């Protein structure tokens, strides 16, 4: 009769002989598991570094780009022409106000008048950009929105958020809006983009927000406005209310040919961020740049990427796509910023690179293949584990027997 040691040796030998066969099991034996996470918009958008697919005659990308994350896309088709780490989650600064506008702008008539209560302009983060709203004075809704878009006024955001039912309700609605737009890199903590723990977005998501916003006529008007008069305080001597001028802090507006807007931002954690849209020869391009080397670089690199995009639009293959808004209740996605008052949105654009609505990792990484072992590999691991267990039992029995 064979001893336990002989039995263990024979089993291990059989497994060793069978291992090459198991590992070489045909792919058709059982389908491999899909990648555990695929970037929204296409697999290449989840890969690290620059992604571009040039064809004959395509111009080279600009050199010396310092943005930690950027993306160039076509606003109409959603095609992504080039990108670098577009799903990298970073603090968004005031570019998050784009999502705020997507969420709240359609809710109030622009001519409506609101009297500001003192509590509506309390609790604003220290060092915030302000347009200069005063309590116990009346403001038209359109004035408040000019304060948001031109001066990036956190006080204007807070007043509109209180009109919308409060800051927390607005934050919750912004998160729901981001989810509907499939912006899975975004976590909203404050409505104005002020640095808060856990508040992040991505160049890809900010482009989704801008694309949706530009389909709203009021949004386009506000983000393209270069300067305006804003209601001031009441003169104690005359009883007359004054006004003062405000100017758009977007340094490309009026300087880059065809620029529509959209929004800039700067905070300690975010550095500089910018989402710009420009139109040329009937084509509208979106460029988002996050956290370049310095403040001026965000504009220089946006302009350079817009120049490249217009020159390369028909000479590169798309490396991904800006996905469409999820349909509410099974209806066709509209892409409207919460309403239907703007121009009709184009129909959805199906894409072979479109991916399931799953979140990308915090830092971009290549998709894996479920561990790389496949069915045969995992079978070998299981059998080897069984052999090891059997061996342990035999050895324990031998030790207990003395």
BELDATA-V640508 format. One record per residue. RES is the residue in one small letter. SS is DSSP state (H for helix, E for strand, C for the rest). PSI is psi in degrees with one decimal (* if undefined). D_CENTER is the distance of its C-alpha to the mean C-alpha in whole Angstrom. Layout:
# BELDATA-V640508
res=RES ss=SS psi=PSI d_center=D_CENTER
res=RES ss=SS psi=PSI d_center=D_CENTER
This chain:
# BELDATA-V640508
res=x ss=C psi=134.3 d_center=69
res=x ss=C psi=144.4 d_center=66
res=x ss=C psi=163.1 d_center=64
res=x ss=H psi=-36.9 d_center=61
res=x ss=H psi=-41.2 d_center=60
res=x ss=H psi=-40.0 d_center=61
res=x ss=H psi=-44.7 d_center=59
res=x ss=H psi=-41.9 d_center=56
res=x ss=H psi=-41.8 d_center=57
res=x ss=H psi=-41.1 d_center=57
res=x ss=H psi=-45.3 d_center=54
res=x ss=H psi=-39.3 d_center=52
res=x ss=H psi=-40.6 d_center=54
res=x ss=H psi=-41.2 d_center=53
res=x ss=H psi=-40.8 d_center=49
res=x ss=H psi=-39.9 d_center=49
res=x ss=H psi=-33.5 d_center=51
res=x ss=H psi=-18.3 d_center=48
res=x ss=H psi=-45.4 d_center=45
res=x ss=H psi=-35.3 d_center=45
res=x ss=H psi=-42.3 d_center=45
res=x ss=H psi=-44.1 d_center=43
res=x ss=H psi=-23.3 d_center=40
res=x ss=C psi=18.3 d_center=41
res=x ss=C psi=137.2 d_center=41
res=x ss=C psi=147.2 d_center=40
res=x ss=H psi=-29.0 d_center=36
res=x ss=H psi=-7.9 d_center=38
res=x ss=H psi=-38.2 d_center=39
res=x ss=C psi=142.6 d_center=36
res=x ss=C psi=141.6 d_center=32
res=x ss=C psi=154.1 d_center=30
res=x ss=C psi=144.0 d_center=27
res=x ss=C psi=162.6 d_center=24
res=x ss=C psi=142.0 d_center=21
res=x ss=C psi=-24.4 d_center=20
res=x ss=C psi=125.9 d_center=16
res=x ss=C psi=135.0 d_center=15
res=x ss=C psi=139.8 d_center=11
res=x ss=C psi=131.7 d_center=10
res=x ss=C psi=-7.4 d_center=11
res=x ss=C psi=149.0 d_center=14
res=x ss=H psi=-39.3 d_center=15
res=x ss=H psi=-25.7 d_center=15
res=x ss=H psi=-10.6 d_center=12
res=x ss=H psi=-3.8 d_center=12
res=x ss=C psi=149.0 d_center=15
res=x ss=C psi=151.5 d_center=16
res=x ss=C psi=-171.8 d_center=17
res=x ss=E psi=134.1 d_center=17
res=x ss=E psi=118.3 d_center=17
res=x ss=E psi=146.5 d_center=19
res=x ss=E psi=79.4 d_center=22
res=x ss=E psi=146.5 d_center=24
res=x ss=C psi=-173.9 d_center=27
res=x ss=C psi=132.5 d_center=31
res=x ss=C psi=2.2 d_center=31
res=x ss=C psi=135.4 d_center=27
res=x ss=C psi=153.2 d_center=27
res=x ss=C psi=153.1 d_center=25
res=x ss=C psi=154.6 d_center=22
res=x ss=C psi=147.7 d_center=23
res=x ss=C psi=163.8 d_center=24
res=x ss=C psi=36.3 d_center=23
res=x ss=C psi=128.9 d_center=20
res=x ss=C psi=-7.9 d_center=19
res=x ss=C psi=133.5 d_center=15
res=x ss=C psi=-25.5 d_center=14
res=x ss=E psi=137.0 d_center=11
res=x ss=E psi=162.4 d_center=11
res=x ss=E psi=141.9 d_center=10
res=x ss=E psi=124.8 d_center=13
res=x ss=E psi=159.9 d_center=13
res=x ss=E psi=121.6 d_center=16
res=x ss=C psi=-30.6 d_center=15
res=x ss=C psi=-54.1 d_center=18
res=x ss=C psi=-23.3 d_center=18
res=x ss=C psi=-1.3 d_center=14
res=x ss=E psi=133.4 d_center=15
res=x ss=E psi=116.8 d_center=13
res=x ss=E psi=-33.4 d_center=16
res=x ss=E psi=157.1 d_center=15
res=x ss=E psi=159.2 d_center=13
res=x ss=E psi=114.2 d_center=13
res=x ss=C psi=49.2 d_center=11
res=x ss=C psi=-18.1 d_center=8
res=x ss=C psi=9.6 d_center=6
res=x ss=C psi=125.8 d_center=8
res=x ss=C psi=119.5 d_center=8
res=x ss=E psi=157.5 d_center=9
res=x ss=C psi=133.1 d_center=11
res=x ss=C psi=-13.9 d_center=9
res=x ss=H psi=-148.0 d_center=13
res=x ss=H psi=-5.4 d_center=14
res=x ss=H psi=-16.9 d_center=11
res=x ss=H psi=-18.5 d_center=10
res=x ss=H psi=-20.3 d_center=13
res=x ss=H psi=-45.8 d_center=11
res=x ss=H psi=-37.5 d_center=10
res=x ss=H psi=-44.5 d_center=14
res=x ss=H psi=-40.9 d_center=15
res=x ss=H psi=-35.9 d_center=14
res=x ss=H psi=-42.5 d_center=15
res=x ss=H psi=-30.0 d_center=19
res=x ss=H psi=-42.8 d_center=20
res=x ss=H psi=-5.3 d_center=21
res=x ss=H psi=-23.2 d_center=23
res=x ss=C psi=138.0 d_center=26
res=x ss=C psi=135.8 d_center=28
res=x ss=C psi=-24.3 d_center=28
res=x ss=C psi=-3.1 d_center=32
res=x ss=C psi=148.4 d_center=32
res=x ss=E psi=136.4 d_center=33
res=x ss=E psi=132.3 d_center=32
res=x ss=E psi=125.0 d_center=34
res=x ss=C psi=125.3 d_center=32
res=x ss=C psi=155.5 d_center=34
res=x ss=H psi=-39.8 d_center=34
res=x ss=H psi=-17.4 d_center=32
res=x ss=H psi=-17.3 d_center=29
res=x ss=H psi=25.9 d_center=28
res=x ss=C psi=163.0 d_center=29
res=x ss=C psi=19.3 d_center=27
res=x ss=C psi=137.0 d_center=25
res=x ss=C psi=140.9 d_center=23
res=x ss=C psi=139.5 d_center=26
res=x ss=C psi=5.5 d_center=25
res=x ss=C psi=150.8 d_center=23
res=x ss=C psi=135.7 d_center=23
res=x ss=C psi=148.2 d_center=25
res=x ss=C psi=-21.8 d_center=27
res=x ss=C psi=42.0 d_center=30
res=x ss=C psi=140.1 d_center=30
res=x ss=C psi=144.9 d_center=34
res=x ss=C psi=157.3 d_center=35
res=x ss=C psi=25.7 d_center=37
res=x ss=C psi=154.6 d_center=37
res=x ss=E psi=140.4 d_center=35
res=x ss=E psi=138.4 d_center=32
res=x ss=E psi=150.9 d_center=31
res=x ss=H psi=-40.1 d_center=28
res=x ss=H psi=-30.3 d_center=27
res=x ss=H psi=-41.1 d_center=28
res=x ss=H psi=-41.3 d_center=26
res=x ss=H psi=-33.6 d_center=23
res=x ss=H psi=-35.4 d_center=24
res=x ss=H psi=-34.8 d_center=24
res=x ss=H psi=-50.5 d_center=20
res=x ss=H psi=-39.7 d_center=20
res=x ss=C psi=-51.6 d_center=22
res=x ss=C psi=-3.8 d_center=23
res=x ss=C psi=40.0 d_center=20
res=x ss=C psi=114.9 d_center=22
res=x ss=H psi=-25.3 d_center=21
res=x ss=H psi=-38.9 d_center=25
res=x ss=H psi=-38.2 d_center=24
res=x ss=H psi=-44.9 d_center=21
res=x ss=H psi=-37.4 d_center=23
res=x ss=H psi=-47.6 d_center=26
res=x ss=H psi=-35.6 d_center=23
res=x ss=H psi=-39.8 d_center=22
res=x ss=H psi=-37.7 d_center=26
res=x ss=H psi=-29.0 d_center=26
res=x ss=C psi=5.2 d_center=24
res=x ss=C psi=2.7 d_center=26
res=x ss=C psi=162.3 d_center=24
res=x ss=H psi=-47.5 d_center=22
res=x ss=H psi=-40.4 d_center=21
res=x ss=H psi=-39.7 d_center=21
res=x ss=H psi=-41.6 d_center=19
res=x ss=H psi=-44.2 d_center=16
res=x ss=H psi=-40.7 d_center=17
res=x ss=H psi=-35.3 d_center=16
res=x ss=H psi=-41.0 d_center=13
res=x ss=H psi=-40.7 d_center=12
res=x ss=H psi=-38.0 d_center=14
res=x ss=H psi=-42.8 d_center=12
res=x ss=H psi=-42.4 d_center=9
res=x ss=H psi=-40.1 d_center=11
res=x ss=H psi=-32.7 d_center=12
res=x ss=C psi=2.2 d_center=10
res=x ss=C psi=31.6 d_center=9
res=x ss=C psi=81.2 d_center=5
res=x ss=C psi=-4.0 d_center=7
res=x ss=C psi=-5.8 d_center=5
res=x ss=C psi=131.2 d_center=6
res=x ss=E psi=119.1 d_center=10
res=x ss=C psi=127.5 d_center=11
res=x ss=C psi=-35.5 d_center=15
res=x ss=C psi=147.2 d_center=16
res=x ss=C psi=-15.0 d_center=16
res=x ss=C psi=-4.6 d_center=16
res=x ss=C psi=2.3 d_center=14
res=x ss=C psi=141.5 d_center=17
res=x ss=C psi=121.0 d_center=16
res=x ss=C psi=146.7 d_center=17
res=x ss=C psi=129.0 d_center=17
res=x ss=C psi=-6.1 d_center=14
res=x ss=C psi=116.3 d_center=12
res=x ss=E psi=160.8 d_center=9
res=x ss=E psi=-166.1 d_center=5
res=x ss=C psi=164.0 d_center=4
res=x ss=H psi=-37.4 d_center=5
res=x ss=H psi=-49.1 d_center=4
res=x ss=H psi=-41.6 d_center=2
res=x ss=H psi=-33.5 d_center=5
res=x ss=H psi=-37.6 d_center=7
res=x ss=H psi=-43.7 d_center=7
res=x ss=H psi=-43.9 d_center=8
res=x ss=H psi=-40.5 d_center=10
res=x ss=H psi=-42.7 d_center=12
res=x ss=H psi=-42.7 d_center=13
res=x ss=H psi=-38.2 d_center=14
res=x ss=C psi=-13.2 d_center=16
res=x ss=C psi=0.1 d_center=18
res=x ss=C psi=124.4 d_center=19
res=x ss=H psi=-40.2 d_center=22
res=x ss=H psi=-40.8 d_center=22
res=x ss=H psi=-48.2 d_center=19
res=x ss=H psi=-39.4 d_center=20
res=x ss=H psi=-48.4 d_center=23
res=x ss=H psi=-44.8 d_center=22
res=x ss=H psi=-16.5 d_center=19
res=x ss=H psi=-3.4 d_center=22
res=x ss=C psi=125.9 d_center=25
res=x ss=C psi=-38.4 d_center=26
res=x ss=E psi=160.0 d_center=29
res=x ss=E psi=166.2 d_center=30
res=x ss=E psi=137.1 d_center=33
res=x ss=E psi=139.7 d_center=32
res=x ss=E psi=135.3 d_center=34
res=x ss=E psi=-157.2 d_center=36
res=x ss=E psi=171.5 d_center=39
res=x ss=E psi=127.9 d_center=42
res=x ss=C psi=123.5 d_center=45
res=x ss=C psi=-28.5 d_center=47
res=x ss=C psi=-42.3 d_center=50
res=x ss=C psi=-19.4 d_center=50
res=x ss=C psi=4.1 d_center=47
res=x ss=C psi=144.5 d_center=45
res=x ss=E psi=132.6 d_center=42
res=x ss=E psi=-171.7 d_center=40
res=x ss=E psi=164.4 d_center=37
res=x ss=E psi=159.0 d_center=35
res=x ss=E psi=143.0 d_center=33
res=x ss=E psi=150.1 d_center=29
res=x ss=E psi=147.5 d_center=27
res=x ss=C psi=131.3 d_center=24
res=x ss=C psi=-0.4 d_center=22
res=x ss=C psi=110.7 d_center=20
res=x ss=C psi=-8.0 d_center=23
res=x ss=C psi=-20.0 d_center=22
res=x ss=C psi=123.4 d_center=23
res=x ss=C psi=-7.0 d_center=26
res=x ss=C psi=-37.6 d_center=27
res=x ss=C psi=125.7 d_center=24
res=x ss=C psi=127.9 d_center=26
res=x ss=C psi=5.8 d_center=24
res=x ss=E psi=131.6 d_center=21
res=x ss=E psi=-37.1 d_center=20
res=x ss=E psi=-154.3 d_center=18
res=x ss=E psi=-61.1 d_center=15
res=x ss=E psi=141.7 d_center=14
res=x ss=E psi=169.0 d_center=15
res=x ss=E psi=149.4 d_center=15
res=x ss=E psi=126.1 d_center=17
res=x ss=E psi=172.3 d_center=18
res=x ss=C psi=-47.4 d_center=20
res=x ss=C psi=-37.0 d_center=17
res=x ss=C psi=-19.2 d_center=14
res=x ss=E psi=-136.9 d_center=17
res=x ss=E psi=138.8 d_center=16
res=x ss=E psi=152.6 d_center=12
res=x ss=E psi=136.5 d_center=13
res=x ss=E psi=118.7 d_center=11
res=x ss=E psi=141.0 d_center=14
res=x ss=E psi=136.1 d_center=16
res=x ss=E psi=151.2 d_center=19
res=x ss=E psi=136.1 d_center=22
res=x ss=E psi=127.3 d_center=25
res=x ss=C psi=40.2 d_center=27
res=x ss=C psi=3.1 d_center=26
res=x ss=E psi=133.6 d_center=22
res=x ss=E psi=122.4 d_center=19
res=x ss=E psi=147.2 d_center=17
res=x ss=E psi=134.9 d_center=13
res=x ss=E psi=129.7 d_center=12
res=x ss=E psi=130.7 d_center=10
res=x ss=E psi=130.4 d_center=11
res=x ss=E psi=131.1 d_center=11
res=x ss=C psi=62.3 d_center=14
res=x ss=C psi=-171.8 d_center=17
res=x ss=C psi=-34.6 d_center=20
res=x ss=C psi=177.5 d_center=21
res=x ss=H psi=-48.3 d_center=21
res=x ss=H psi=-30.7 d_center=22
res=x ss=H psi=-32.3 d_center=21
res=x ss=H psi=-33.3 d_center=17
res=x ss=H psi=-43.0 d_center=19
res=x ss=H psi=-43.4 d_center=21
res=x ss=H psi=-33.8 d_center=19
res=x ss=H psi=-46.2 d_center=17
res=x ss=H psi=-42.4 d_center=20
res=x ss=H psi=-39.8 d_center=21
res=x ss=H psi=-33.1 d_center=18
res=x ss=H psi=-46.0 d_center=19
res=x ss=H psi=-46.3 d_center=23
res=x ss=H psi=-43.3 d_center=22
res=x ss=H psi=-44.1 d_center=20
res=x ss=H psi=-35.7 d_center=23
res=x ss=H psi=-28.4 d_center=25
res=x ss=H psi=-4.1 d_center=23
res=x ss=C psi=-40.5 d_center=22
res=x ss=C psi=8.4 d_center=25
res=x ss=C psi=13.5 d_center=26
res=x ss=E psi=150.9 d_center=23
res=x ss=E psi=140.7 d_center=22
res=x ss=C psi=142.2 d_center=18
res=x ss=C psi=3.4 d_center=16
res=x ss=E psi=-165.0 d_center=14
res=x ss=E psi=143.3 d_center=13
res=x ss=C psi=118.3 d_center=10
res=x ss=C psi=160.8 d_center=11
res=x ss=C psi=158.5 d_center=13
res=x ss=C psi=141.6 d_center=13
res=x ss=C psi=136.7 d_center=15
res=x ss=C psi=128.1 d_center=19
res=x ss=H psi=121.7 d_center=20
res=x ss=H psi=25.8 d_center=24
res=x ss=H psi=-0.3 d_center=24
res=x ss=C psi=162.8 d_center=24
res=x ss=C psi=138.8 d_center=22
res=x ss=C psi=137.8 d_center=19
res=x ss=C psi=-29.6 d_center=19
res=x ss=C psi=0.3 d_center=16
res=x ss=C psi=151.9 d_center=17
res=x ss=C psi=63.5 d_center=16
res=x ss=C psi=1.9 d_center=18
res=x ss=C psi=-175.3 d_center=21
res=x ss=C psi=23.8 d_center=23
res=x ss=C psi=-17.3 d_center=25
res=x ss=C psi=-171.0 d_center=23
res=x ss=C psi=148.9 d_center=24
res=x ss=C psi=142.6 d_center=23
res=x ss=C psi=151.7 d_center=20
res=x ss=C psi=160.0 d_center=21
res=x ss=C psi=163.7 d_center=21
res=x ss=C psi=149.4 d_center=19
res=x ss=C psi=100.2 d_center=19
res=x ss=C psi=147.8 d_center=20
res=x ss=C psi=139.2 d_center=19
res=x ss=C psi=-20.1 d_center=21
res=x ss=C psi=-1.8 d_center=18
res=x ss=C psi=143.7 d_center=16
res=x ss=C psi=160.9 d_center=15
res=x ss=C psi=156.4 d_center=15
res=x ss=C psi=75.1 d_center=13
res=x ss=C psi=149.1 d_center=13
res=x ss=C psi=142.1 d_center=10
res=x ss=C psi=163.8 d_center=10
res=x ss=C psi=162.4 d_center=12
res=x ss=C psi=-42.5 d_center=11
res=x ss=C psi=140.7 d_center=13
res=x ss=C psi=142.6 d_center=13
res=x ss=C psi=153.2 d_center=16
res=x ss=C psi=143.4 d_center=18
res=x ss=C psi=143.0 d_center=18
res=x ss=C psi=175.8 d_center=22
res=x ss=C psi=33.5 d_center=25
res=x ss=C psi=21.4 d_center=26
res=x ss=C psi=-18.2 d_center=28
res=x ss=C psi=-5.2 d_center=30
res=x ss=C psi=-31.8 d_center=33
res=x ss=H psi=-179.1 d_center=33
res=x ss=H psi=-48.1 d_center=36
res=x ss=H psi=-41.7 d_center=39
res=x ss=H psi=-46.9 d_center=37
res=x ss=H psi=-33.5 d_center=36
res=x ss=H psi=-42.3 d_center=40
res=x ss=H psi=-40.6 d_center=41
res=x ss=H psi=-45.0 d_center=40
res=x ss=H psi=-46.6 d_center=41
res=x ss=H psi=-39.5 d_center=44
res=x ss=H psi=-39.1 d_center=45
res=x ss=H psi=-39.5 d_center=43
res=x ss=H psi=-41.1 d_center=46
res=x ss=H psi=-42.1 d_center=49
res=x ss=H psi=-40.5 d_center=48
res=x ss=H psi=-42.7 d_center=48
res=x ss=H psi=-42.6 d_center=52
res=x ss=H psi=-39.9 d_center=53
res=x ss=H psi=-40.3 d_center=52
res=x ss=H psi=-46.0 d_center=54
res=x ss=H psi=-44.7 d_center=57
res=x ss=H psi=-39.8 d_center=57
res=x ss=H psi=-40.4 d_center=57
res=x ss=H psi=-40.2 d_center=59
res=x ss=H psi=-42.5 d_center=61
res=x ss=H psi=-40.6 d_center=61
res=x ss=H psi=-24.7 d_center=62
res=x ss=C psi=-6.7 d_center=65
res=x ss=C psi=* d_center=66
